[in-house]
Amino acid sequence: MLNSDTLERLVPADLATHDATGHETFRLHADRYRFAARHAKPGRLIDIACGVGYGTRILVEERSDLESVLGVDISEAAIAYAQQNYGHPRTSYVATDAMTFGSSLEFDSAVSLETIEHLPDPSSFIANLLRSLSPTA
């Protein structure tokens, strides 16, 4: 089990106006999500380690052909924030561990940014993520 209190959290609304580094970091993160959106397959997408949900929202706004986007994060507080601040009719969020996440849904695409360096067993994470993808993904 990961300690969610030690993970990096970027909350756009909390960035100080004069915090150039924080704003540049957010811009880079948002650009990565837009890049991922351009390369996602239509259908269902999962965003593992979504943090506070801004990226999940970017994904769904960039692609009208995404049926749904599920944001997953280990932090219940981050998920509550995501639901309150980045909700959308085609997004949902769930608090669970990326290492053990499982779903009855199959996803057509997966996004996981700024994640693997925090995990105790990256190979197991990738194997688990692959199990959530549809055979045609």
Contacts in CASP RR format, 6 or more apart in sequence:
PFRMAT RR
TARGET T0000
AUTHOR 0000-0000-0000
METHOD contacts of the structure
MODEL  1
MLNSDTLERLVPADLATHDATGHETFRLHADRYRFAARHAKPGRLIDIAC
GVGYGTRILVEERSDLESVLGVDISEAAIAYAQQNYGHPRTSYVATDAMT
FGSSLEFDSAVSLETIEHLPDPSSFIANLLRSLSPTA
1 97 0 8 1.000
2 74 0 8 1.000
2 97 0 8 1.000
2 98 0 8 1.000
2 99 0 8 1.000
2 118 0 8 1.000
2 119 0 8 1.000
2 120 0 8 1.000
4 73 0 8 1.000
4 74 0 8 1.000
4 75 0 8 1.000
4 76 0 8 1.000
4 77 0 8 1.000
4 78 0 8 1.000
7 74 0 8 1.000
7 75 0 8 1.000
7 118 0 8 1.000
8 114 0 8 1.000
8 118 0 8 1.000
9 51 0 8 1.000
9 52 0 8 1.000
9 75 0 8 1.000
9 78 0 8 1.000
10 22 0 8 1.000
10 25 0 8 1.000
10 26 0 8 1.000
10 29 0 8 1.000
10 51 0 8 1.000
10 52 0 8 1.000
10 54 0 8 1.000
11 52 0 8 1.000
11 81 0 8 1.000
12 26 0 8 1.000
12 52 0 8 1.000
12 54 0 8 1.000
13 85 0 8 1.000
15 22 0 8 1.000
15 23 0 8 1.000
15 26 0 8 1.000
29 54 0 8 1.000
29 55 0 8 1.000
29 113 0 8 1.000
29 114 0 8 1.000
30 54 0 8 1.000
30 55 0 8 1.000
30 58 0 8 1.000
32 113 0 8 1.000
33 54 0 8 1.000
33 55 0 8 1.000
33 58 0 8 1.000
33 59 0 8 1.000
33 62 0 8 1.000
33 111 0 8 1.000
33 113 0 8 1.000
34 58 0 8 1.000
34 62 0 8 1.000
36 59 0 8 1.000
36 111 0 8 1.000
36 113 0 8 1.000
37 58 0 8 1.000
37 59 0 8 1.000
37 62 0 8 1.000
37 63 0 8 1.000
38 62 0 8 1.000
39 109 0 8 1.000
40 59 0 8 1.000
40 63 0 8 1.000
40 66 0 8 1.000
40 108 0 8 1.000
40 109 0 8 1.000
40 111 0 8 1.000
41 108 0 8 1.000
41 109 0 8 1.000
41 137 0 8 1.000
42 63 0 8 1.000
42 65 0 8 1.000
42 66 0 8 1.000
42 67 0 8 1.000
42 108 0 8 1.000
43 65 0 8 1.000
43 66 0 8 1.000
43 67 0 8 1.000
43 68 0 8 1.000
43 108 0 8 1.000
43 109 0 8 1.000
44 66 0 8 1.000
44 67 0 8 1.000
44 68 0 8 1.000
44 69 0 8 1.000
44 70 0 8 1.000
44 105 0 8 1.000
44 106 0 8 1.000
44 107 0 8 1.000
44 108 0 8 1.000
44 109 0 8 1.000
45 59 0 8 1.000
45 66 0 8 1.000
45 68 0 8 1.000
45 69 0 8 1.000
45 70 0 8 1.000
45 107 0 8 1.000
45 108 0 8 1.000
45 109 0 8 1.000
45 110 0 8 1.000
45 111 0 8 1.000
46 69 0 8 1.000
46 70 0 8 1.000
46 71 0 8 1.000
46 72 0 8 1.000
46 103 0 8 1.000
46 107 0 8 1.000
46 109 0 8 1.000
46 110 0 8 1.000
46 111 0 8 1.000
46 129 0 8 1.000
46 132 0 8 1.000
47 53 0 8 1.000
47 55 0 8 1.000
47 56 0 8 1.000
47 59 0 8 1.000
47 69 0 8 1.000
47 70 0 8 1.000
47 71 0 8 1.000
47 72 0 8 1.000
47 110 0 8 1.000
47 111 0 8 1.000
47 112 0 8 1.000
48 71 0 8 1.000
48 72 0 8 1.000
48 98 0 8 1.000
48 101 0 8 1.000
48 110 0 8 1.000
48 111 0 8 1.000
48 112 0 8 1.000
48 115 0 8 1.000
48 129 0 8 1.000
49 72 0 8 1.000
49 73 0 8 1.000
49 74 0 8 1.000
49 98 0 8 1.000
49 112 0 8 1.000
49 113 0 8 1.000
49 114 0 8 1.000
49 115 0 8 1.000
49 118 0 8 1.000
50 56 0 8 1.000
50 71 0 8 1.000
50 72 0 8 1.000
50 73 0 8 1.000
50 78 0 8 1.000
50 82 0 8 1.000
50 93 0 8 1.000
51 73 0 8 1.000
51 75 0 8 1.000
51 78 0 8 1.000
51 79 0 8 1.000
51 82 0 8 1.000
52 78 0 8 1.000
52 81 0 8 1.000
52 82 0 8 1.000
52 85 0 8 1.000
52 86 0 8 1.000
53 71 0 8 1.000
53 73 0 8 1.000
53 78 0 8 1.000
53 81 0 8 1.000
53 82 0 8 1.000
53 85 0 8 1.000
53 86 0 8 1.000
53 93 0 8 1.000
54 85 0 8 1.000
54 86 0 8 1.000
55 86 0 8 1.000
56 69 0 8 1.000
56 70 0 8 1.000
56 71 0 8 1.000
56 82 0 8 1.000
56 86 0 8 1.000
56 91 0 8 1.000
56 93 0 8 1.000
57 86 0 8 1.000
57 87 0 8 1.000
57 88 0 8 1.000
57 91 0 8 1.000
59 66 0 8 1.000
59 69 0 8 1.000
59 111 0 8 1.000
60 66 0 8 1.000
60 69 0 8 1.000
60 88 0 8 1.000
60 90 0 8 1.000
60 91 0 8 1.000
61 88 0 8 1.000
66 90 0 8 1.000
67 90 0 8 1.000
68 90 0 8 1.000
68 91 0 8 1.000
68 92 0 8 1.000
69 88 0 8 1.000
69 90 0 8 1.000
69 91 0 8 1.000
69 92 0 8 1.000
70 91 0 8 1.000
70 92 0 8 1.000
70 93 0 8 1.000
70 94 0 8 1.000
70 103 0 8 1.000
70 105 0 8 1.000
70 107 0 8 1.000
71 79 0 8 1.000
71 82 0 8 1.000
71 91 0 8 1.000
71 92 0 8 1.000
71 93 0 8 1.000
71 94 0 8 1.000
72 93 0 8 1.000
72 94 0 8 1.000
72 95 0 8 1.000
72 96 0 8 1.000
72 98 0 8 1.000
72 101 0 8 1.000
73 79 0 8 1.000
73 82 0 8 1.000
73 93 0 8 1.000
73 95 0 8 1.000
74 95 0 8 1.000
74 96 0 8 1.000
74 97 0 8 1.000
74 98 0 8 1.000
75 95 0 8 1.000
76 95 0 8 1.000
78 95 0 8 1.000
79 93 0 8 1.000
79 94 0 8 1.000
79 95 0 8 1.000
82 93 0 8 1.000
83 93 0 8 1.000
87 93 0 8 1.000
96 102 0 8 1.000
98 112 0 8 1.000
98 115 0 8 1.000
98 119 0 8 1.000
98 125 0 8 1.000
98 128 0 8 1.000
98 129 0 8 1.000
99 119 0 8 1.000
99 120 0 8 1.000
99 121 0 8 1.000
99 124 0 8 1.000
99 125 0 8 1.000
99 128 0 8 1.000
100 128 0 8 1.000
101 128 0 8 1.000
101 132 0 8 1.000
102 128 0 8 1.000
102 131 0 8 1.000
102 132 0 8 1.000
103 132 0 8 1.000
105 132 0 8 1.000
106 132 0 8 1.000
106 133 0 8 1.000
106 134 0 8 1.000
106 135 0 8 1.000
106 137 0 8 1.000
107 132 0 8 1.000
107 133 0 8 1.000
107 134 0 8 1.000
107 137 0 8 1.000
108 133 0 8 1.000
108 134 0 8 1.000
108 136 0 8 1.000
108 137 0 8 1.000
109 133 0 8 1.000
109 137 0 8 1.000
110 129 0 8 1.000
110 132 0 8 1.000
110 133 0 8 1.000
110 137 0 8 1.000
112 129 0 8 1.000
115 125 0 8 1.000
116 122 0 8 1.000
116 125 0 8 1.000
119 125 0 8 1.000
END
